[in-house]
Amino acid sequence: MPEIAADPTVECVICYDQNNLPFYQLSCGHGSPATSPMHKACLRQAFQAEVDSGTVPGIAYVRCPICRQNPDIADIETIMG
């Protein structure tokens, strides 16, 4: 299950905040509290920023902020919701 419940004791590697936002584990394995925790909302912002900046040609080409692998399209669709 890629979406992981919030844990206010764990710091997100994107926003560096500890709050009640849920985490999301990408298909590459990054994002869970045990492996470079990333809030789902932070991933959404990072993916959108990558598209808006022109770094990638479209949302289907976004990359994991940690390892730069392309996540599964199902992950992208869920995150971008």
C-alpha positions as a printed Julia matrix, in Angstrom:
81×3 Matrix{Float64}:
  0.0    0.0     0.0
  1.76   3.16   -1.19
 -0.12   5.66    1.01
  1.11   5.52    4.58
 -0.57   7.04    7.6
  0.75  10.27    9.03
  3.38  10.06   11.75
  4.01  13.43   13.43
  7.34  12.18   14.79
  8.86  11.65   11.31
 10.37  14.49    9.24
  9.62  14.74    5.51
 12.78  14.95    3.36
 11.13  17.51    1.07
  9.6   20.04    3.49
 11.57  19.06    6.62
  8.38  19.28    8.66
  6.84  16.92   11.17
  3.06  17.1    10.89
 -0.08  15.05   10.36
  0.18  14.7     6.57
  0.2   11.16    5.11
  3.34   9.78    3.51
  3.51   8.06    0.12
  5.88   5.29   -0.94
  6.77   5.43   -4.64
  7.36   2.34   -6.77
 11.14   2.86   -6.37
 10.72   2.35   -2.62
 11.36   5.91   -1.49
  8.79   7.83    0.5
  7.92   5.61    3.42
  8.95   6.69    6.93
 11.67   4.02    6.82
 13.12   5.06    3.43
 13.37   8.81    2.86
  9.89   9.83    4.08
  7.95  12.11    1.76
  4.52  13.57    2.35
  2.03  12.88   -0.43
  1.3   16.63   -0.65
  5.03  17.43   -0.92
  5.43  14.89   -3.73
  2.5   16.52   -5.54
  4.2   19.91   -5.28
  7.58  18.51   -6.36
  6.05  16.76   -9.39
  4.12  19.87  -10.41
  7.22  22.05  -10.02
  9.17  19.68  -12.25
  6.51  20.01  -14.97
  6.06  23.77  -14.53
  9.81  24.4   -14.81
 10.01  22.51  -18.1
 12.48  20.01  -16.67
 10.26  17.2   -17.97
  7.93  17.24  -21.0
  4.85  16.24  -19.01
  3.49  14.76  -15.8
  4.13  11.2   -17.01
  7.87  11.95  -16.93
  8.29  13.17  -13.36
 10.99  11.57  -11.21
 11.53  10.51   -7.63
 13.23  13.4    -5.78
 15.7   10.94   -4.22
 16.8    8.5    -6.94
 15.41  10.22  -10.09
 13.61   7.06  -11.28
 10.25   7.48  -12.97
  7.48   6.26  -10.63
  4.73   3.99  -11.9
  1.98   5.91  -13.65
 -0.48   4.63  -11.0
  1.64   6.39   -8.34
  1.61   9.63  -10.33
 -2.15   9.46  -10.86
 -2.78   8.81   -7.15
 -0.47  11.6    -6.0
 -1.72  14.16   -8.49
 -5.33  13.05   -7.86
